[in-house]
Amino acid sequence: MLETVITLILFLFPLAYSPGPGNVFFAANSARFGFRATIPANIGYHIATWIVTMAIGLGFIAALERFPGLFVILKVAGSLYVLWLAWKMFRAGTMSGAADARAASVWDGVLLLVLNPKAYVIIALMFTQFLDASNVAAVLLITTVFTLNNLVAFSLWALIGDKIAGYFRTPESARTLNSVFGAILVAVAIWMLLS
């Protein structure tokens, strides 16, 4: 069992710690509102991760195979959601921000996971590689390791975002930072749509 956990973490490392919709989202939110403000969205994202991963492990992937149009809908919806997040970053302005600016909520985290087709592909791939028997205990172990690994990765990205923000306190530099994160989110949305 320990060997499976170690191998799984090594398999997930480049996927979880490389730039993707979740990592960029949490880095950008942390840069804008501080690390502590990302905690609700992080909780929402990872509760959704655990539930979706368990569902896929227990057979949800069969529904995606029976209804391939569902994957296309998720891909388009996810890309549009990330573009909306990018638009919010472009409009954010300075770090002191407009009155309507707010940190991401638990529901923003849930939506980010549910509308992220990359997550479904990674989860399905992970189960094809590491689920050697069809039992609930194995699905539970893989789901929990996957969720905790992502939680660590996203928290590290949020910490990095928080530290970067310290260098961007003037209005001009804050707009630059928000524009950079917005542009990265646009690139991620396009990548999600085309992949």
N, C-alpha and C positions, 0 to 999 in steps of 0.2 A: 504493500500500500504506500509506504514512504517513497519507494522508487517511482511509483506512478505519479505522486504529487510533485516530486522533483522534476521528473521529465515533463510533466504538464506545465510547470512554471517556466522551464526553459523554452518550451514550445510557445508559450504565450508572451514571453518577454518582449520580443520585437514587435508583436502586435499591440500589446497594451501600452508600451512606453514610447512608441513612435507617434508623430503628429497625426491626429485623426479628429473626427467631429467632437468627441467627448473631451479629449485632452485640450484642444484649442478653445473649446467652450469654457472649460473651467479655468484655464490660464487667463483668458480674456475677462471673465467675470471677476476673478481675483484681482487682476490688475486694476479693474474699475472700482470695485467695492471692498477689496480686502479679503484675505483668506477666510475669515470667520463667516463672511456673508455667503460663501459658496457651500457651506455645510448643508443647508436645507436641500439644495438642488443635488448635491452629492448623495445625500440619503435617498432622495426620490429616484435618482438614476440607478442606484445599486439595489434598492428594493425591487425595482422593475427588472433589473438585470437578473436577479435571483429567480424571480417568478417566470420570466420569459425563458431563461436557460433551463429551468426545471421542466417547463412545458415542452420545449423542443426535445429535451432528453427523454421525455416520456411519450413522445410521439407527435408533437405539433408539427414537426418537419414533414410528416406524411401529408398533412393538410396543405402545406405550401407546395408539395410535389403534385397533389391532386388539382390544385388551383394556382397555376403558375402566374396568373394575372394578379394575384394578391401580392406577390413579390414586386411586380412592376409598380403597383399602387404605392406600396411602402417606399420604394426607391424614389419615386417622384415626390411623395409627401415629405419624406425625410430631407430631400434636397431643397424643397421649398421652405421647410422649417429652418434649415441652416441658413438659407439666403435671408430669411426674415431676421434671424439673429445677427447676420452681417449688417443688414440695413440698420438695425438698432445700434450696432457698434459705430457705424459711420455717422449716425445722428447724435451720438453720445456727447461729443464736444469735449469740454474740459473735465478734469477729475472731480471738481466740485459739482459739475453737472447741472442739468436741468431739473426742475422740480418733479417731472414725471419719470425720471430715471429710477430704476429699482433693481436690486439684486435678483438673480434668478431664484425661483421658488421650487418647492418640492415637485410641483406639477411640471415645471419647465424641465427638470431632470428626468421625470418619467417620460415626457414626450420625446426628449432627446434620444432616449434608448428605444422606445417603441417605434419611432420613425427613422431609425438608423439601420438601413439594410446591411451595412458592413457588419454590424453586430450579429445579425442572423447568419450570415455566411461564416463568420468566425466560429460561432457557437456550433453550427452544423459540422464544420470541418473538425472542430475539437472533438465532438462526439464520435465522428467516424474514425478518429485516430486513437482515442483513449477509452472508448466504451466497448469492452470485449465481451461483456455479458449483459443481458437485458435484465438488470435488477435495480431496484429503487435505491439501494445503498450506494451503488457505483454512481448513479446519476446524481445523488445527493452530494457525494464527495466532489465530483468534478464540478458541479454547479457552485458549490461553496468556495472551492479553490479559485475558480474563475472569477467569481464576484469579488472576493477579498483581494486578489491580485489587481483587478481593475481599480478597486478603491484606493489601493496604495499608489498606483500609477497616476490616477486623476488628482489625488491629494498632492503628489509631488509637483505635477504641472500647475496646480493652483498655488502652491508655495512659490514656485518660480515666477508666476504671474504677479504675485504679491510683491516679491522682491524687485522685479523689473519696474513696477509702478513707482517705486521710490525715486527713480531717476526721471520720471515724467510728471512732475508736479506743476510745471508752468502750463498755462493754457495752450500754447503752441505745441509743446512737446506731448501734452496729453492728447491733443487732436491727432498728432502723428501716430502715437501708440494705438489709439482707437482705430485709425485708418489702416494701420498695418494688420491689426487683429481682424478687422472687417474684411480686408483683402484676402487674408488667409482663410477666413470662413467662406468667402465666395469661392475660392479655389477648392476647398473641401467639398462644397455643395456641388460644384461642377464635376469633381472627381466621383462623388457618390452617384450622380446621375449617369455618368458615362461608364462606370465600372460594372 
